[in-house]
């Protein structure tokens, strides 16, 4: 990694460590976030096989890792944030029965330090991989640890988000066009400045090449309001339900499955 990558990785780790005390309350208190999380889990459960070994990248406080462990899968939960991993370990120690989960400090930039070819599934949720400008290197790392026949599901933020572009009409020009910046967009998390980079699905498909087969590409928050539009569900439950029905019908249809707040892409390693 170059100096800029190392700095951003350090900044991201510091930001999320600072956020770790309030992370669960913030994310579990947002109905749209819960809705998105359930959709991402459903994608994994569609393709994963019983007894599979899962590697989760940027696991945070382990909300998804613990869920998959409770479903009977062996989980290796990785993150580069000491604060997030400390919260996850606290959760595990407070449980009556210890889940089949191991916790490791590991950046998604260093997946190649894990045992090669030992995972059946790799999962990353909520745009954690948007914190690197070298996503192709992360994809190479995933390929090294994934078994032939295995899958990955990555939830990534694309360049085109209709909800953000609509912010133009409110005068928020920076928000409306921030995803189009070539050299990344600065974001502020718990007082720490980090850089975010946005990737369309074709970037992933192109870089994994013929070794992988696209299984599903689903848009998340196409017409549904993204998490940053807070309390929408509570204020407009009926509209929320209507938008959800529309989203369910168009989430797999181009171009909607890549014009969204996030998309979930699932690919299978065939070589």
C-alpha positions in Angstrom: 0.0 0.0 0.0 1.1 3.5 -0.7 1.3 6.3 2.0 -2.2 7.6 1.2 -3.7 4.1 1.5 -2.0 3.6 4.9 -3.2 6.9 6.2 -6.8 6.3 5.1 -6.8 2.9 6.6 -5.5 4.3 9.9 -8.1 7.1 9.8 -10.9 4.7 9.0 -9.9 2.4 11.9 -9.7 5.4 14.3 -13.1 6.7 13.1 -14.9 3.5 13.6 -13.2 2.8 16.9 -14.6 6.2 18.1 -18.0 5.2 16.8 -18.1 1.8 18.3 -19.8 2.8 21.6 -22.8 4.1 19.8 -22.7 2.0 16.6 -25.3 -0.6 17.6 -27.8 1.9 18.9 -27.4 4.1 15.8 -27.8 1.4 13.3 -30.4 -0.8 15.0 -32.4 2.4 15.6 -32.7 3.1 11.9 -35.5 1.1 10.2 -34.1 1.5 6.7 -30.7 0.1 7.9 -32.5 -2.9 9.4 -34.4 -3.4 6.2 -31.1 -3.2 4.2 -29.4 -5.6 6.5 -32.2 -8.2 6.2 -31.9 -8.0 2.4 -28.2 -8.5 2.4 -28.5 -11.5 4.7 -31.2 -13.0 2.5 -28.8 -12.8 -0.4 -26.2 -14.8 1.5 -28.7 -17.4 2.8 -29.9 -17.9 -0.8 -26.5 -19.2 -2.0 -24.7 -20.5 1.1 -24.5 -24.2 1.8 -24.9 -25.9 5.2 -21.7 -26.1 7.3 -20.0 -23.3 5.3 -17.1 -21.3 6.6 -17.7 -17.6 6.3 -15.2 -14.8 6.3 -16.8 -11.4 7.1 -14.8 -8.3 6.1 -15.3 -5.1 8.1 -17.5 -6.9 10.6 -17.9 -3.9 12.9 -19.5 -5.0 16.2 -20.4 -8.3 14.7 -24.1 -7.9 14.1 -24.0 -10.0 10.9 -21.3 -12.3 12.1 -23.2 -13.3 15.1 -26.4 -13.8 13.0 -24.6 -16.2 10.7 -23.0 -18.1 13.5 -26.5 -18.5 15.1 -27.6 -20.0 11.8 -25.0 -22.8 12.3 -22.1 -21.5 10.1 -18.5 -21.2 11.2 -17.6 -17.5 11.0 -14.3 -15.7 11.0 -15.1 -12.0 11.8 -12.4 -9.5 10.7 -12.1 -5.8 11.1 -9.2 -3.3 11.5 -10.9 -1.3 14.3 -9.9 -2.2 17.8 -13.0 -0.5 19.2 -15.4 -2.5 17.0 -13.7 -5.8 17.8 -13.7 -5.1 21.5 -17.5 -4.7 21.3 -17.8 -7.9 19.4 -15.7 -9.8 22.0 -17.9 -8.3 24.8 -21.0 -9.6 23.1 -19.5 -13.1 22.7 -18.4 -13.3 26.3 -21.8 -12.3 27.5 -23.6 -15.0 25.6 -24.8 -18.2 27.4 -23.5 -20.4 24.6 -20.4 -19.5 22.7 -21.1 -19.2 19.0 -18.8 -20.8 16.4 -17.1 -17.5 15.7 -13.5 -16.4 15.8 -12.5 -12.7 15.9 -9.4 -11.4 14.1 -8.0 -8.0 13.6 -7.3 -7.9 9.9 -7.8 -5.1 7.3 -9.5 -6.0 4.1 -6.3 -4.8 2.5 -4.5 -7.7 4.1 -6.8 -10.6 3.3 -3.8 -12.5 1.8 -2.4 -12.9 5.3 -5.3 -15.4 6.1 -5.1 -19.0 5.1 -5.5 -19.5 1.4 -8.5 -21.4 0.0 -10.2 -22.1 3.3 -13.4 -20.1 3.0 -16.7 -21.1 1.4 -18.2 -17.6 1.5 -16.9 -14.0 1.8 -19.2 -11.3 3.0 -18.9 -7.5 3.4 -21.9 -5.3 4.3 -22.8 -1.6 4.2 -20.1 -0.2 1.9 -17.1 -1.0 4.1 -15.2 -1.6 0.9 -15.8 1.9 -0.3 -13.1 3.0 2.1 -10.4 1.8 -0.4 -9.3 3.2 -3.7 -7.7 -0.2 -4.6 -10.8 -2.4 -4.6 -9.2 -4.6 -7.2 -6.5 -5.6 -4.6 -9.3 -6.5 -2.1 -10.9 -8.7 -4.8 -7.5 -10.4 -5.4 -7.3 -11.1 -1.7 -10.9 -12.6 -1.7 -9.9 -14.8 -4.6 -6.9 -16.2 -2.7 -8.9 -17.2 0.4 -12.1 -18.4 -1.4 -12.5 -22.1 -2.3 -13.4 -23.1 -5.9 -17.2 -23.2 -6.0 -17.4 -20.6 -3.2 -19.3 -17.3 -3.3 -18.9 -13.8 -2.2 -21.6 -11.2 -1.5 -20.4 -7.6 -1.3 -22.6 -4.7 -0.4 -21.1 -1.6 -2.1 -22.1 2.0 -2.8 -22.2 2.8 -6.6 -21.6 6.1 -8.3 -25.2 6.9 -9.1 -27.6 7.3 -6.2 -30.9 8.9 -7.3 -31.7 10.0 -3.8 -28.5 11.9 -3.5 -28.8 13.5 -6.9 -32.3 14.8 -5.8 -30.5 16.7 -3.0 -29.6 19.1 -5.8 -33.0 20.6 -5.7 -32.5 21.4 -2.0 -29.3 23.2 -2.8 -27.0 20.5 -1.5 -24.7 20.5 -4.5 -21.8 18.7 -2.8 -24.0 15.8 -1.7 -25.7 15.6 -5.1 -22.4 15.0 -7.0 -20.0 13.7 -4.3 -20.0 10.1 -5.7 -18.7 11.3 -9.1 -15.4 12.6 -7.9 -12.5 10.8 -9.5 -10.2 10.9 -6.5 -12.7 10.1 -3.8 -14.9 12.0 -1.5 -14.0 13.1 2.0 -16.4 12.0 4.8 -16.4 12.8 8.5 -17.0 10.0 11.0 -16.9 10.9 14.7 -14.7 13.9 14.0 -12.2 11.9 11.8 -11.8 12.7 8.1 -11.7 9.6 5.8 -11.9 9.1 2.1 -14.7 7.2 0.3 -14.6 5.8 -3.2 -17.5 4.6 -5.3 -17.7 1.6 -7.6 -20.2 0.5 -10.1 -20.9 -3.3 -10.3 -19.1 -3.6 -13.7 -15.8 -2.7 -11.9 -16.1 -5.8 -9.7 -17.3 -8.0 -12.6 -14.4 -6.9 -14.8 -11.7 -7.4 -12.2 -12.7 -10.9 -11.1 -12.9 -11.9 -14.8 -13.9 -15.3 -16.2 -13.0 -17.1 -12.9 -16.3 -16.0 -11.5 -20.0 -16.2 -12.5 -22.5 -13.4 -11.6 -25.3 -15.0 -9.5 -27.2 -11.9 -8.5 -27.1 -8.1 -8.6 -29.7 -6.4 -6.4 -30.2 -2.7 -5.8 -30.8 -1.5 -2.3 -32.6 1.8 -1.7 -33.5 2.5 -5.3 -36.9 4.1 -4.4 -36.7 3.3 -0.7 -35.2 6.3 1.2 -31.6 5.7 2.3 -30.6 5.5 5.9 -29.5 9.2 6.0 -33.2 10.2 5.5 -33.9 9.4 9.2 -37.3 8.5 10.7 -38.9 8.1 7.3 -40.5 4.8 8.3 -41.9 6.2 11.5 -43.3 9.3 9.9 -44.6 7.8 6.7 -45.3 4.0 7.4 -47.8 3.7 4.6 -45.5 5.3 2.0 -42.6 3.2 3.3 -44.7 0.0 2.6 -45.6 1.2 -0.9 -42.0 2.0 -1.8 -40.9 -1.3 -0.5 -43.3 -3.1 -2.8 -42.0 -1.1 -5.8 -38.4 -1.8 -4.8 -39.0 -5.5 -4.5 -40.3 -5.5 -8.1 -37.4 -3.6 -9.7 -34.4 -4.4 -7.5 -33.0 -7.0 -10.0 -33.8 -5.0 -13.1 -31.2 -2.9 -15.0 -30.4 -0.1 -14.6 -32.2 0.1 -11.2 -30.0 -2.5 -9.7 -27.0 -0.2 -10.1 -28.7 3.1 -9.6 -29.2 2.9 -5.9 -27.7 3.8 -2.5 -26.1 0.4 -2.2 -26.1 -2.8 -4.3 -25.5 -6.4 -3.2 -23.5 -8.3 -5.8 -23.1 -12.1 -5.4 -20.6 -14.0 -7.5 -19.4 -17.6 -7.6 -15.8 -18.8 -8.1 -15.9 -21.4 -10.9 -12.2 -21.8 -11.6 
